Amino acid sequence: MSDQQPPSVRDEIETVRVRRSPKYGVFLALGAALGLLVAMILTFAFDGTAMESPNSGMQYSTTQVFGFVTLICVPVGIALAGALALILDRVVGRRTRDVRVDHESVNRPG
């Protein structure tokens, strides 16, 4: 015969507040991808690589121009997408709902 005590169970119904929020990582990744796409479009839409640069006196290849434009467009895309995510968080964050949840805890002695 064992003299173990039965587990004690506590069951509570609570009301919690739930709100939706955007996934910031997804927004930032999409902003970077959009910036990369814009950089590619700008690189191949304007064909200025055949001419010599008036500032440096050098002639840059298409790949170099793409790299330079990417260094500008990707951070701008990330910043714009992050700002959009923050705005959506503020707008959607105002809409909260109360939900009833069942909270159960079991404590086993011993």
C-alpha positions as a Markdown table, in Angstrom:
| # | Residue | x | y | z |
|---|---|---|---|---|
| 1 | Met | 0.0 | 0.0 | 0.0 |
| 2 | Ser | 1.3 | 3.4 | -0.9 |
| 3 | Asp | 0.3 | 6.5 | 1.0 |
| 4 | Gln | 0.6 | 8.9 | -1.9 |
| 5 | Gln | -1.7 | 11.9 | -2.0 |
| 6 | Pro | -3.8 | 12.5 | -5.1 |
| 7 | Pro | -2.6 | 15.5 | -7.2 |
| 8 | Ser | -4.3 | 18.8 | -6.5 |
| 9 | Val | -6.0 | 20.4 | -9.4 |
| 10 | Arg | -6.8 | 24.1 | -9.6 |
| 11 | Asp | -9.1 | 25.2 | -12.4 |
| 12 | Glu | -9.8 | 28.9 | -13.1 |
| 13 | Ile | -11.6 | 30.7 | -15.8 |
| 14 | Glu | -9.9 | 34.0 | -16.6 |
| 15 | Thr | -10.5 | 36.9 | -19.0 |
| 16 | Val | -7.6 | 37.9 | -21.1 |
| 17 | Arg | -7.2 | 40.7 | -23.7 |
| 18 | Val | -6.0 | 39.6 | -27.2 |
| 19 | Arg | -4.7 | 41.8 | -29.9 |
| 20 | Arg | -3.2 | 41.1 | -33.3 |
| 21 | Ser | 0.2 | 42.5 | -34.3 |
| 22 | Pro | 2.2 | 42.3 | -37.5 |
| 23 | Lys | 5.3 | 40.0 | -37.8 |
| 24 | Tyr | 8.1 | 42.6 | -38.0 |
| 25 | Gly | 10.6 | 40.1 | -39.4 |
| 26 | Val | 8.4 | 39.4 | -42.4 |
| 27 | Phe | 7.9 | 43.1 | -43.1 |
| 28 | Leu | 11.6 | 43.8 | -42.9 |
| 29 | Ala | 12.5 | 40.8 | -45.2 |
| 30 | Leu | 9.9 | 41.9 | -47.7 |
| 31 | Gly | 11.2 | 45.5 | -47.6 |
| 32 | Ala | 14.7 | 44.3 | -48.3 |
| 33 | Ala | 13.5 | 42.1 | -51.2 |
| 34 | Leu | 11.5 | 45.1 | -52.6 |
| 35 | Gly | 14.6 | 47.3 | -52.3 |
| 36 | Leu | 16.6 | 44.7 | -54.2 |
| 37 | Leu | 14.0 | 44.6 | -56.9 |
| 38 | Val | 13.9 | 48.4 | -57.2 |
| 39 | Ala | 17.8 | 48.5 | -57.4 |
| 40 | Met | 17.7 | 45.9 | -60.2 |
| 41 | Ile | 15.0 | 47.9 | -62.1 |
| 42 | Leu | 16.9 | 51.2 | -61.7 |
| 43 | Thr | 20.2 | 49.6 | -62.7 |
| 44 | Phe | 18.9 | 48.2 | -66.0 |
| 45 | Ala | 16.4 | 50.9 | -66.8 |
| 46 | Phe | 19.0 | 53.6 | -67.1 |
| 47 | Asp | 22.0 | 52.6 | -69.1 |
| 48 | Gly | 24.7 | 55.1 | -68.0 |
| 49 | Thr | 27.5 | 52.6 | -67.4 |
| 50 | Ala | 29.0 | 53.2 | -70.9 |
| 51 | Met | 29.9 | 56.7 | -70.0 |
| 52 | Glu | 32.7 | 57.9 | -67.8 |
| 53 | Ser | 31.6 | 59.3 | -64.4 |
| 54 | Pro | 31.9 | 63.1 | -64.2 |
| 55 | Asn | 32.8 | 62.9 | -60.5 |
| 56 | Ser | 35.5 | 60.2 | -60.4 |
| 57 | Gly | 36.5 | 60.0 | -64.0 |
| 58 | Met | 36.1 | 56.2 | -63.9 |
| 59 | Gln | 33.8 | 53.9 | -65.9 |
| 60 | Tyr | 31.7 | 51.5 | -63.8 |
| 61 | Ser | 30.4 | 48.1 | -64.9 |
| 62 | Thr | 26.7 | 47.2 | -64.6 |
| 63 | Thr | 27.5 | 45.0 | -61.6 |
| 64 | Gln | 29.2 | 47.8 | -59.8 |
| 65 | Val | 26.3 | 50.2 | -60.4 |
| 66 | Phe | 23.9 | 47.5 | -59.2 |
| 67 | Gly | 26.0 | 47.2 | -56.0 |
| 68 | Phe | 26.0 | 50.9 | -55.4 |
| 69 | Val | 22.2 | 51.3 | -56.0 |
| 70 | Thr | 21.5 | 48.2 | -53.8 |
| 71 | Leu | 23.4 | 49.8 | -50.9 |
| 72 | Ile | 20.9 | 52.6 | -51.0 |
| 73 | Cys | 17.7 | 50.9 | -52.0 |
| 74 | Val | 17.8 | 47.9 | -49.6 |
| 75 | Pro | 18.1 | 50.1 | -46.4 |
| 76 | Val | 15.4 | 52.4 | -47.7 |
| 77 | Gly | 13.1 | 49.4 | -48.4 |
| 78 | Ile | 13.7 | 48.0 | -44.9 |
| 79 | Ala | 13.0 | 51.4 | -43.3 |
| 80 | Leu | 9.8 | 51.9 | -45.2 |
| 81 | Ala | 8.5 | 48.4 | -44.5 |
| 82 | Gly | 9.4 | 48.8 | -40.8 |
| 83 | Ala | 7.5 | 52.1 | -40.7 |
| 84 | Leu | 4.5 | 50.4 | -42.4 |
| 85 | Ala | 4.6 | 47.6 | -39.8 |
| 86 | Leu | 4.7 | 50.1 | -36.9 |
| 87 | Ile | 1.7 | 52.0 | -38.4 |
| 88 | Leu | -0.2 | 48.8 | -38.9 |
| 89 | Asp | 0.6 | 47.8 | -35.3 |
| 90 | Arg | -0.8 | 51.1 | -34.0 |
| 91 | Val | -3.9 | 50.9 | -36.1 |
| 92 | Val | -4.6 | 47.2 | -35.5 |
| 93 | Gly | -3.4 | 47.3 | -31.9 |
| 94 | Arg | -6.3 | 49.5 | -30.9 |
| 95 | Arg | -8.7 | 46.7 | -31.7 |
| 96 | Thr | -8.5 | 44.3 | -28.8 |
| 97 | Arg | -11.0 | 41.6 | -27.7 |
| 98 | Asp | -11.6 | 40.0 | -24.4 |
| 99 | Val | -11.5 | 36.2 | -24.4 |
| 100 | Arg | -12.3 | 33.8 | -21.7 |
| 101 | Val | -9.7 | 31.1 | -21.1 |
| 102 | Asp | -9.6 | 28.0 | -18.9 |
| 103 | His | -6.4 | 28.0 | -16.8 |
| 104 | Glu | -5.7 | 24.7 | -15.2 |
| 105 | Ser | -2.8 | 23.8 | -12.9 |
| 106 | Val | -2.0 | 20.4 | -11.5 |
| 107 | Asn | 0.4 | 20.0 | -8.6 |
| 108 | Arg | 1.7 | 16.6 | -7.8 |
| 109 | Pro | 3.0 | 16.0 | -4.3 |
| 110 | Gly | 6.3 | 14.5 | -3.7 |
